[in-house]
Amino acid sequence: MSKVATRPGTSRVLDASIASQLLARGESVDPAPAPGLKHLHQLVHIMAGGQAAASNVDMSEDSENGILSDPEETLAQEERLEKRVEMLRAKYGLSHDKTLKQIFKLLDCLIGQYKLNRTEKLLEEVQEVCQSAGSDWRVKHIQSLAFCRWKQYRFKEALALFLEQQAIVGASAALCENIGHTYSSLGDLPSAEQYFERAIELLKVGSYGNKGGIYMGLGLVRDRMGKTKEALPILEQALDHYQKEHTKDHQQLDSSIIAKAHMSIGKAHEKLEDLKQAASHMAEALRIFRRTVGETSPLTAHALGSLGKVRSLMGPEHLKEAISLLRQALKLEIAKDAFHLETVWDLFTRLKDVHMGEARERQQREQSTDQGSHLITLKAIYARYLPLVAQARARITSQHERDDIGTLAVFYKAVGELCMLAQDYNQGEELLNEALRLFALVPNFDCSGLIEGCKVLLSIAQSNQQSRPKLVRPGCMQVGDNATMTAN
């Protein structure tokens, strides 16, 4: 595997004022983990791990950084590193260079797999040691914590850490790329563009960095600035670079970074309304992600959701595939460590709407006027989502109301309506009342249309609970469904 580490996925922001909402719909690009700070500058010199003290612990070198392009081997690598760390901690203690070297290899492996809870715990364990051990380990700790915060959607914290790293070791092409991706995630596109252009200039004078990642970052920024036609050839140049970089004996190798480039190009084609090309690139990305990072990776989840959205726009013949892709994505997004509320809300909303179209088509095809049969159809379609609603609700924390109140409100409205369609009126009413409470607290946004929509839905829920009359026909419960929270 190339010593240039891959960059796990990301996307664009819903609104520049809500920095934690990156992964909802955007392209799969992440900050670039450097192969080691010794390649950035001569500042960091880390001693090799030495001989194994126990014959049952494999001390052979694994991939220097990043995850391997085989999910099973990556898990095996993680297990080997966990054993090494345990053995070295017992023999030398936490503060020994040999122990710390293996801990940071383990952190690279965990971060690459998005195992962020374990990553954060391990970083907390070594924080004091790294601060006292001197600048080498301090910088490594700052870098790893920045990557972790980035993948947790805590972009402001990640930016502060990358800038702290820059203040210690100076600018490099790789670090400027990381800062550029982070500014892009925060919606500060001019600053992002400035850092990517600076990275290109540093490459020209021999600074360590990856040309493909820098060009992909610059292409994504130009795309987000509304210059999609200008961005597309830059993104294609990045893909070409990665494909050449991952060719062996004239054979193209699968790599997650190639899949991320395909996702970026697919998103650009989607914006240009070339859905066939968009689907082609996204399908190839999904194939590669499944091969290289596995079925449950957040990268796979993102590709499933993106391809599902495109398929849902390509006509009735693609409807079945779209629903399958979106359902798989929703299950993965709800379960992953770094739960992202906007992504989950978007998938619930899209599935609700796609199924509503399915119900309308079925109604027209059957030409039935029996309202009871329509209710049976709706319940059959939507009741299977009730367990997923419960799982998603279990991931909501008080922090979502503090930091993401607008998205939380529309989430409750969307899943409340879904519960009503499944004829779970008690839960539907509960969720819609919670949405109303939150809409009243959303600052700098006119929520009157959304509030009115909730009230209409509540009247339906209450009447159905009292006398269980006939529910409205499919399509009547869509007031303000797809409204986006945007600060004035």
N, C-alpha and C positions, 0 to 999 in steps of 0.2 A: 504494500500500500504506500502511496506517495506520502512523504513527510509533510506535505501541505494538508492540514486538517480540514475536514469539511465543515460547512456552515449550516447548522440545522435551521428549520423553517421559520418563516414569519409572514407578515402581511401588512396591509395598510390600515391606517387609523380610521375609526368611524368619525372622529371629530378631534381637531387639534387641541381642544381644551380638555379632552379626556385621555390622558396619556396612556392609560392602562388597557386600551382597546385595540391593540395592534392586529391580533391574529384572526380577525373576523373574516376577512375576505382576501387578504393580500397575498403577495408572492412569497415563495419559500427561500428566504435569504436571512442569514444570521451573522452576527459578528464572527470574525475569523480567528479562531484560536491559533496563536503562533506556535510553531513547532517547538518552541523553547525560547526563553528570553535571551539565551546566549546567542541566538541567531538574530535578535533584534539589535542588541548592543553587547559590548564586552563587559557589561556590568555584572551579569549573573553567571556564576560558575558553580555548578552543582556536582558534587562528587558522585561517582558510580556506587551502586548498591553493595558491591562486594560479594563474598561467597555465602552460600546458604549454610545456616547453622543446623538445619534439620534436613535429613535426606528426603523426607516426604513432602517437602515444599519446593516447588519448581521455581527457581530464581532466574530462568532464562528470560531474555528480553521479549516483551510483547510489543505491539505497535507503539511507536514512540509517543504519539498523541492521537486523539480522536478515536472513534470507534472503528472496528473492522467492517468490511463490506459483507459480512455474513452474520446474521443475528445470533445463530447458535454459537459461533466462535466468539462473538462478543460477550455472551453470557459466560462462556468458559473462561475468557480472559478476566472478566470481573471476579469470578470465583477464585482464580489463581492469585489475583492481586489482593483480595480480601485475606487469603491465607498468609500471604507474604507480610502484609501489614500487621496482622495478629502476631505472627512469629517475631517480627522485628521489634514491635512494641514491647513484647515480653522480654526480649534479650537486651535491647539497647535503650529502651525508653522512647517516649514520644518525641523528644527534642533532638534525637540523633539524626544526622544528615541521611543516613541509610533509610531510616524509617520515613522521614519526610519525603524523600524522593519517591518511594513507593506509594505513599499517601496521595501525592499529587498525580501520579500515574492513575491511581484508582479514581481520583476526582475527574480526570479527563474522561475516563471510561463511563462514569456515572452521568456526567453532564451530557455526553454524547448520546446517551440513551434516555435523556430527560427524566432520570431518577432524581428529582430535585429535592425531595424530602430527605433522602439519605445524604445527598450532597451538602445540603445546608447544615445538617447535624454534624457531619465530619468537619466542615469548615469552622463551625463553632468550637469544636474540640481542639483544633490546632491554632486558633486565632492568637491566643496569648503567646504560644511558643513562637509563632512566626514573627510577631511584633518584637519579641525580645531576641530572636536569633540573628537579627541583622537584616540588611536591605534585600539580600537575595531572596530569602523566603518570604519576606514581607511583600515584595512585588508579586511573587507567584500567588500569594494568598489574595491580594487585591485583584489580580487578573481572574482567578477562578471564581471569586465572589461576584465580580462584574458579570461573567458569563451566566452564573446562576440567577442573578437578579434579572438579567435580560430575558431569560427564558421563563421567568415568573411574571413577566410583563411589568416589572418594576423599573421602567426605563429611566426615570429621573435618577434613581439610585445607581443604576448601571452607568449612566453618563458621568456622575460624580466620581465613581471609582475609576473609569477609564481616564478621566482628566487627571485624577490623582496619580495614576500610573504614568501618564505622560509627563507630569511635573517631576517625577523621579528619574525616569530613564530617557526622556526626550522623545521627540517625534520620530516615528518610522512609518513606512507605507502601511504595514499591517495594523498598527495602532490607529492611524488616521482612518483606515477603512472601518475599524470597529466603531470609532466615534461617529463616522459618517452614517453607518447603519443605525446607530442609536438616535442621532438627531432626526433621521428619517422616520423612525418609529414614533418619535414625539411630535411629528408634524412640522418640525422646523426644517423645511426643505432647502432654503438658501444656505443654512449652515451645513447641512448634509452635503449639498453639492460642493461647497467650498472644501470640505474635508476630503471628499473623493478626488477632486482635482488636485489637491495637495498631495494625496497618496500617489497619483500618477507621476507628478513631478519628482517625488522621492524615489520612485522606482527607477527613473531615468538616471539617477546618480548612484544606483546600487543598493539602496535601502531594501531590507527584506520585506517582501509582500507578495501577494498573489494577484497577478494581472487579471485573471478571470473574475475573482471576487470583487475587485475594485471596479472593473467595467460593469459587472452585473449591478453593483450598488449604484453606480452613476446612472445606468439605464433605468433602474427602478425609480430613482429620484426624478429624472426627466419625465418618466411616465406619470408620476404623481403630480407633476407640475402642469399636466395637461398636454404634454408634448409626446404623446404615445407613438406617433409615426416616426418621430426623431429617435425615440428610445428603442424601438424594435431592432434596428440593425446593431445597436450597441449590445443589446441582450443576446442577439444571435452570435455576435463576436465572442461574448463570454462563453456561450455554449460550445462554440468551435474550439476555443482554448481548452476547456475542460475535457472535451472528447479527445483531443490530441494528447493531452496530459495523461489520460487514462487509456492509452492504447499500448498493447504489448504484443509483439510478434505479428503486427498488422491486424490484430484483433481488438475490437472495441470492448472494453471491460465495463461492467455495470458499476456505478458509483453514485452515492446519494447526492453528491454535488452536481452531477449531470442531471439528475432528476429535478433538482431545485432550479436549474437553468431552464429546463423544459417547462416547469410550472410558471416561471416568470414570463416566458414567451407566450405560453398559453393564456395567461391573464391579459397580456397586451392584445392578443388576437380577440379575446372576448370583448375588450373595450372597443375594439375596432369593428365589432359585430361580425367577425368571421368565426362563427361558432364551430364550423367543421375543423378548421385549423386549431382552434382552441382545444377542442375535445381530443384531437390527435396528440397534441403535445402533453395534455394532462393525463391521457391514458398511458402514454409511455412513461411519464413520471411515476404514476401509480404502480406500474409493473416493476420499475426499478426500485422504488421504495419497499415494496413487498419483498423483493429479493434481497435487498441490502440491509434494511433496518427492521423488517418483520411486519407482521399483520397488526400489531397493537401500538406501533410508534405514533406519536403525535404528527410526524411527517406524513405517515400513511393516512391518518385521520383527516388531515388538511387536504390531501389530494383527493380522497374519497368525496369530501364535501364539495370541493371546487368542481370536480368532474360531474357530480350529481346535479349541481346547479346549472351547469351548461347543458347537460342532457335534458333537464326539465324544460329548457327553452327551445329544444330542437324538434318539438312536435310529438303527437300522441304515440307514435311508434317507439319513442324512447322513454316513455313514461315509466314503464315497469323497471327498467334499468336505473332511472333517476331515483325512484323511491328506494330501491335496494341500496344504492350508493349512499344516499342521504341518511338512511337508517343506520347503516354501519358507521358512518362518520359520527352521528349523534351519540351512539353508544360509547365510542372511544373518547369523544370529547368530554362526556360526563364523567368518565372514569379516570382520566389522566391526572397526574399530580398537580399540574398548573392549570387548574380549572379556570376557563375563560368564559365569563358570563355572556358576553355579546355573541360569541361564536355559537354557544348553545341556544341562545334566544333566536338567532338567525336560522339555525337548522330546524328548530321547532316550528317557527313561522313558515318557513319554506315548505316543510312537510305538510303542515296544515293546509296550506294553499294548494299544493299539488294534489293532495287527496280530495280537496273540495272540487277541483276540476274533474277528477276521476268520478266523484259522486254525481256531478252534473251530467257527465257523459253517459254514465250508467242509467240515470233517470231518463234521459232523452232516448237512449237505445231501447229501454224497456217500455217507454211510453206509458208509464203507470201514473195514475192519479191517486193511488192509495197512499195517503200520508204516512200511515203506519209502516208501510214497506220502506219508505225513505228513512224513517227513524231507525229501523232495523239495519239498513245499509250503513248509515252513519255510525251507529254504535259498533258494528262489526269492524269498520275501518279504524276508528279512533280509540276504542277501548284498549287496544294493544299498546298504546303509548302511555297509559296511566302509570305503569311501573317506572318508566323512564322519567315521567314528571316527578314522581316521588324521589327517585335517585338524584335528580337535578336539584330539587328543593333541599335535600340533605346537604348539598355542597354550598348553599348560601350561608354567608356569615354576616356579622354586623358590619364588617369592613365594606361589604358591597353597598350597604345603605349609606355609609359615610363617603365612599369614594366614587360610586358608580350608580347614583340614585336613579338617573334617567333610564339607563338600560335595565335596572332592576324593575322599574315600574312597567316598562313595555314587556319585559319577560313575564311578569305576573299576569298581565293582560292577555298575552298570547296563550300561555298554558291554561289560564282560566277559561278562555274560549274553547280550547281543545278539550278540557274536561267536560264542558257543556255539550259539545258535539258527541262525546262518549257517554252522555247522559248521567254523568256524575255531578249532579247539580249542587250538592252540598259543598264539594271541593271547589267547583267553579265559582260559586258565590264567595267563598272564603278568599280565593285568589283575586277576584275582581275587586273586592273591598280593599284588599291590601294594595292593589294597583292604584285605586282612587286615593288612598291615604298618601302614597308616595308622589303621585302626580301633583298633589297640592303643595308638595315641598320642593319640587324641581325649580331651580332658579333660572331666570333669563330665557325662558321658553314658554310659548303660549300652548298650554296643554288642553285648552278648552275642547278641541275636537276629540282628543283621546278620552277626556273625562266623560263627554257626552256618549261616546261609544261604549264605555264601561257601564254607564247608567242604563243604556238600552239593553245590554247583555244581562245586567242584573235583574231588570224587570222580567226578562224571559226566564231566568233561573228561578226567581221567586214564584212566578206563576206556575212553572212546571213542578216545583216542590209542593205547591198547595193542591193543585188539582190534576197535575200531569196532563194538560191538554196537548194538542199537537204542536210540535216544534216548528219553527220557521223552516222554509225550504232551504236547501243548500245555497249559500251565496248571500244570505241576508245578514250574516253576522260578521261583517268585514269592515265595520266603520273604523277607519284609522289604523288598520292592521299593520301596514308597512311604514308607518311614520318613523322617521329617524330623529333621534334626539340631537339637536344642534344648537349650540349656544348662540344667542343673538349678540 
